[in-house]
Amino acid sequence: MNPSDSDAGTPVSVKIRERILAARKRFNANDNIAEFIQPGELELLLDEVEGKMKGVLSSLVIDTDNDHNTDETARRVAKMYLKEVFQGRYVKAPAITEFPNAEHLNELMIVGPITVRSACSHHFCPILGKIWIGVLPNEHTNVIGLSKYARLAEWVMGRPQIQEEAVVQLADLIQRKTQPDGLAIVMEASHFCMSWRGVKDMDSKMINSVMRGSFLKDANLRREFLSLIPQKG
């Protein structure tokens, strides 16, 4: 059945929200809700967001009927949110092929810098940064391709985020996928909510880290990882 054929007149966002509530799940800004979206509903949601954005532009007293620069802005913004910058909320995690650690690799591996883009969930201003990932495998660790770390990071960052929570979400995801002895993630990012508005400080950056397993327990391993990361900034 086409999603638009049932409950005619009910906004698709209401239907999705009702499913989430019935499942007693959370739908915070940085949560993924793809499992509650039925085929065809993302396009309906795009139409709904476009309509709401037209109302926002009208309330901002922008003449979208006669201003050729903004006559399609509502559609562009809706598409940008749902299919680009916030896509990580609305699509399932990328398919990742995992391989056994046939060679029993157990040396430190570092991937990065991985360029990431997100948006602050407070103001929806851009967050632009880089991530470094350190993995200490064991014989039972699942091995994934290097590009897959970037895909997982893009999926987690592709939703409104708080940097501290984003790094933890990414660490949890990689931990589940690979089951390493140790996992370390460092993120450095510029926040436009500080440079574009507010204090308008162009130079400030935020750096935070998550250490799991061996990286948390072994200070020497932690120092080795941090020393091998190129100078940030």
Buried (B, 14 or more C-beta within 10 A) or exposed (E): EEBEEEEEEEBBBEBBBEBBEEEEEEBEBBBBBEEBBBEBBBBBBBEBBBEEBBEEBEEEEBEBEEEEEBEEBBBEBBBEBBBEBBBBBBBEBEEBEEEEBEEEBEEBBBBBBBEBBBBBBEBBBBBBBBBBBBBBBBEEBBBBEEEBBBBBBBBBBBBBBBBEBBBBBBBBBBBEBBBBBBBBBBBBBBBBBBBEEEEEEEEEBBEBBBBBBBBBEBEEBBEBBBEEBEEEE
